[in-house]
Amino acid sequence: MSYRIAGIDVHKSMLAVVIADVAVQGDYDYERRQFGTVDSELHRLAEWLIEQEVGEVVMESTAQYWRPVWAMLEQQWVPAIQQSHREGGPTTAHLHLAQAHSNRGARGRKNDFRDAERLVRRLVANELVLSFVPDAEQRLWRTLTRRKYSLRKDRVRLQNGLEALLEEMHIKLSGKVSDLLGLSGRRMLQALAEGAADPAEVAALASAGLRASKEQLCDALAACRELRPVYRRLLKAELEHVALIEHQMEQLESEIASVLEPHSDAVRRLAEIPGLGVGSAQQIIAEVGPEAAVFPTQKSLPSWVGVIPGEEVSAGKQHNAHSPQGNRVMRRVLNEAAHAAVKMKGSIYAVTFRRLVVRMPYKQAIWCIAHRICRMVWIVLRRKVHYEERGPAVNSKGREIKLARMVRQLKKAGYRIEAPVVPA
């Protein structure tokens, strides 16, 4: 009985595709074809795979070029093969995405069709490192949350550029205001951009609760008397750019809350974990799913993320214990969560961190906390339970403060909270 596997070497404008019957003994006999990457060519590829009754397809994760190929085969080839299997056909449809480094060939012996053939051989030999690709809906969640993080980085970059511009203008406002883009800072900067030349007038726009006095603000803004018009125009352009990015971030936040509304309970349960909030909970769900269904054990999720000690043993000796590379988004979120959790007074993670940091470097202790938070994420999602604090901060007042903070975050993210329930 024949069993066909297709290997696809993906490029930006062309696909090198081979098909082999792997049920035969000896060397495989490959059938080769080349396709483009436009929509009509991808339809032809799916039709050819259906005609050849291909049971598995493996491709390389080449930049972003594999995404349209995967989406087309997922929509057209997979349903057709599954239907033929239900009607008594010989194959079932499986899509595989191989990491490029696991399909590396010998130098000087590389071309497109050889790479595709090597994919087939190494898949049969179980030598490829395969990536986890979620369904189309979860891939959309990932796109939204990762785009939001990209905009957040752009906002930080613009804020740093704004501070550099103020230094060039001899406006020493950043030394007196903790947040240049806060309410007080933004009002004063907007006044400077619109032509204000009196330091006392600009300083009067600051909030009454600002720590800096009016005299200190006037000294910091003294250079605005002789500020050149080109600097005011540059400042106005920077503020408009920041406002545009913040508007786009608000739109993305409402969009994320809308698509994750069916899983709002999972978002709330994750947000209860120390160090996590609504935004980080949404990112985690976008990466691993609302139930972490593809990770069967509590150890499998940290292993996939890469928050476990590495293993490099030779001749019975451990040479390297660096963590393996994993999902970059999850590693970043857990690292940020670990830094926040160890600063929460009375939490079990703060107590554990103080115990660990005396006998290991700071970064290693933080990584241990990230590992514990990752295991807690798996428990909360897979078992559908609430987080229960076991540290010294277990008291009614602490729970009320934490619950109020979480409700504010959920409302800000666009969720409707009617009757918050304090977890047992």
N, C-alpha and C positions, 0 to 999 in steps of 0.2 A: 504493500500500500504506500503510495507516494505522499510526501509531506513537503510542501514548498515554503521556502523562506525568502523574502526579498531584502536586500541591503541597499540603502540609499545614501550616497555621498552628496551632501547638500552644499550648494553654493548660492551666491546671490542671484545669479541669472540662469543657472542650469542645474539639473539633477542627473547624476549618473546612477542608474538603477540596474541591479542584477537580480536574477531569480535562479534558485538552485533547488533541486529535489534532494533533501538531506537524508532521505530514507535509503538511498542507494549506498552500496559499499564502495570504498575506494574514493578517488578524487571526484569532486562535484563537477557537473557539467552546467556552466552558467549561460544564461540567456541575457544579453545586454541590450539596454535601450537608454537613450538620452532624451530628457524632457526639459522644457523651460519651466519657469516659475510663475508665469502669469496664470490667471484663473482657468482659462481654457486648457492649458497644458496640464494643470493639476487634475482637471476632470478626466483628461485622457489617461493620466497615470492611474487614477482610481479605477477607471473602467478596465485597463489592462490587468491590474492586479486581481480584479474580480473575475475576469475571463480566465486567468491562469490559476484560479483557486488557491491563491496564496494564503497561508494560515497565519504567518507572522511577518511583521515588517520591523526592521531595525534601522535607525538613522543616527547620524552624529549630531550632537548639540552644537552646531556651528553658529555662533553669535545669536542673532534673532531670526536667522533665515529658516530655521526648522519650523517655526511656529505656523506659518500658513500651510505648509505641507502637512503637519500634524493635524491641523484643524480640518483640512479637506478630507483626509483619510478617515478621521473620526466621524465626519458627517456622512460620508458616502460609502467608503469601503467597509468599515466595521459593521454597519447595519445589514449590508448585503451579505456578507460572509456569515453573520450570525443567523440570518434568515435561512440561508442554504443549509446551515448546520441543523437547524430545527426541522428542516424538511428531509433530513437524512444525508446531508452532505458530509464530506470527510474531514472538514477543517473547522477550527474556531479562530476568531480574529484576535490577535494580540499586537499591540503597538509597543515598541521599546525605543527609548532614547538613551544612547550611549554617550558617556563622557569622552571627549575627544582624545584625552591623554591615554585612555585604555585601548585605543585603536591605532596607536602610533606604529608606523612601519619603519623598516630599515632605511637608512639614508641612501639616496641614490636609486631606490627601487619603489618609487611612489608615483602613482597616477590615479586618476579619479576612479576608474573601474576596479583597479586593484584594491583601493581603499574600501569600496563597496563589497568586494568579495571577501576581504579580511573581516569586515563586520559580520558577515554570515558565518564564517568559520569560527570566529571567536565567540559568537553567540551560542553556537552549538556546543563549543567546548567550555562554556560558562566562564570565559575569561574577560568579559566586558564589565565595566562598572556602569550600572544602569541608574538613571536619574528617576526620581519620583515626579510624575507629571499629574497634577490634579485634573478634575473635570473642567469643562468650559466655564461653568459658573464660578468656581473657585479661582480660576485663572483671571477672571474679570475682577474679583475681589483683590487679588494680588496687584493687578495693574493700578487700581484706584489707590490702595494704601501705599504702594511704592511711589506713585506719582506725588502723593501728599508729602512723603518724606523728602522727595527731590525738591519740592517747592519750599519746604522748611529749610533745607540747606541753602537754597538760593536767597531766602530771607536773611539768614545769618551772614552770608557773604555780602549782601547789600548793606547790612548794618555795619559790618566791619569797614566796607568802603566808605560809608557815610561818616564814620568816625575819622578815617584818614582824611577825608575832604575837610572836615571841621578843623583838624589840626593844621592843614595847609592854610585855612582861612584865619588861623590864630584865634579860633573860638574854642575855649577850654571847657566846654560844657560837660564833656564826658567825665571830668573829674569831680563834678558837683552833682550830677544826676546819675543814678544807678542804671536807669534804662532810658536810653536816648529816644526810643520809640514808645515810651509810656505816655500817659496823658499829659504830664507837664512838659516833658521833653518834646513831644510832637507839636504842642501848641507854640512853644518858643521857636522851634525850627521853622514852622509854617510862617510865623511872623517875620523871621529873618528872610525867608524866601520871597515874601511879598513886599519887602522893601523897608521894614522897620529899621530905624537907625538910632533909636534911643535905648541904651541898655536898661534903664530903669523901667521903661515901658514894656520891654520884652520880659524882664524879670518878674514883672507883676502878673504875668500869665501863669506862673508856677502855682501849683496847689499849696494850700496852707500847711499841709502835713509834710512838705519836703524838708529834709534835714538841713540843707544849705540855706543860709540866710539870704536876704535880699542884697546885702552888700557883697557877699561872696559871688552871687549870680551876676551882679553888675560888673565885678572885676573879670569874671570869666567871659562876659559878653562885650567887653569894652571895644574889641576890634570891629564891631558891627558899625561903628560911626563912619569908618572909611572903607567899608567893604565894596569891592568892585562889583558891578552889575553881573559880570559873567559868572562869578561865584554864586550869586543868588539864583541865577538860572540853572546852574548845575545842581544846587541844593533842591530846587523845586522839582527837577527831573528825577532825582533820587527818591524824593518823598512820594512822587506819583508812581514810580516803579514799585516801591514797597507796598503802597496801597493796592496796586493791581494784584500783586502776589497774595496779599492777605485776602482779597476778595475771592481769588481763585481757590485758596485754601478753605474758605468758608463754604464755597460751592461743593468742593470735594468732600468735606465733612458731612454735609447734608446728604450727598449721594451715597457715601459709605454707610451712613445710618439707615438709608432707605433700603439698600440691597441686603444689609445684615439684619433687618427688622425681624425676619422669621427666627433668627438665632439670638435675639436680644437677651434671653435668659443666660446663654453661655457667656455673652459679653459681661453681664452683671456678675456672674460667678467668678470669672477671671479677674475682674476689677477689684474683687475683695482681697486678692493676694497682695501682701505688702510689696511695694515697689512697682506694682502695675496699676495702670489707670484705664480709662475707657479707650483712649487712643492706642495704647500698647496692646490691650485685649483684642481690639479689632485687627491689628496687624498679626497677632498670633493666630487668630481664627482664619485669616486669609492665607496664612502659610501652611498650617497643619490641618485645617478643617474644623468644623464645629464640634466634632466628637473624637478627633484624632484617630479615625477608624483604621487608617493604614498602618498604625504603629501598635502591634499586638501586645507588647510588653512594656513595662515601665522603663526598661533600659533602652528600648529601641529608639525612643524619641531623643534622649540626650546623645545617643550614638549618631543619629542622623543630623542633629544640629551641630555636633562637634564640641560639646562641653564636657567631654570625658577625657581622662588622661590617655595619651597616646601609648602605643606599645611598639617598641623597636628592640627586640631581643636577639642577640647573636652570641652563640657559645655560652648560653646560660646567663648573660649579663644584659642588664637594661641600659641601652645607650642613649635613649631619648624618650622623654615622657610628654613632649609637646602635644597639645590637643590636635586631632585631625581637622582638616578643613571640612566645613559643613555648610549649612544654609546661612548665608551672610546676614540676611535680614533678622533671622531668629537669634543669631549670635549677638548682633547689635542690641536688639530689644532686651535680651536677657542680661547683657552687660550693664545697660542703663538701669534695668530693674534691680540688679544686685547692688549697684551704688546707692540707689534710693532706699532699698530695704534695710541696709545696714545703718542708715541714719534715722530710722524710725525707732524712737525710744521705746523700749519694752517689747519689741517684736522678737520672735524666736530667731530670726535671721541676724539681728543685731547682737544677740547674746552669742550665737554660734560664731559670728565673725570675730568678736573680741577674743574668743577662745582659740581661733585658728591663727590670727594674725601674729600671735606671740611666738609661733614656731614655724612660720613660713612667710615668704615675701607677700607684700600687700596684693599684688596682682593675682598671685596664685590663690590667696584667700578669697578674693572677689570672685574668681572663677569657680571656686567651690560653692559659693553662695548661688551663683548662676546655675550650677548643676542641680542644686536642691530646688530652686525655683522651677526649673524645667521639669523635674520629676513631679512637682506639685501641680504644674499645668496639666500634665498627662492625667493625674488622678482626678482633677476637677472636671476635665472634659470627658474622659472615658467613663468615669463612674457617675457623672452628673451629680456631684455633691458640692456643698459649699465649703469654703475655706474656714477652718476653725483655728483661731490663734491660741498657741500654747505657751507663749512667752509671759513675762511679768506684767505686760500691759493688759491683761484680761480683767477688765472692769467695765461697769456700765457706762461710765463717762467716756472712756476711750472708744467703746463701740459706737456711741452716739456721735462722737466727733467724726469718726471714720465713715459712718453711714451718711452723715450730712455732706461730707466732702464728695463721696461717691455719687450721691444724688445730684449734686451740682454739676459734676462732670457729665453724667448721663443726660441731664437736661441741656447742657451746652452742646453736646454732640447730636441733639435732635431727638432723643428718646422721650417718650411721655411716661412720667412716673406718677402713679395715682396713690398707691398705698404701699410705701416701702416697708419691707418686712425685715426685722433684725434677725440674722441667722442664729440658730440655736448654738 
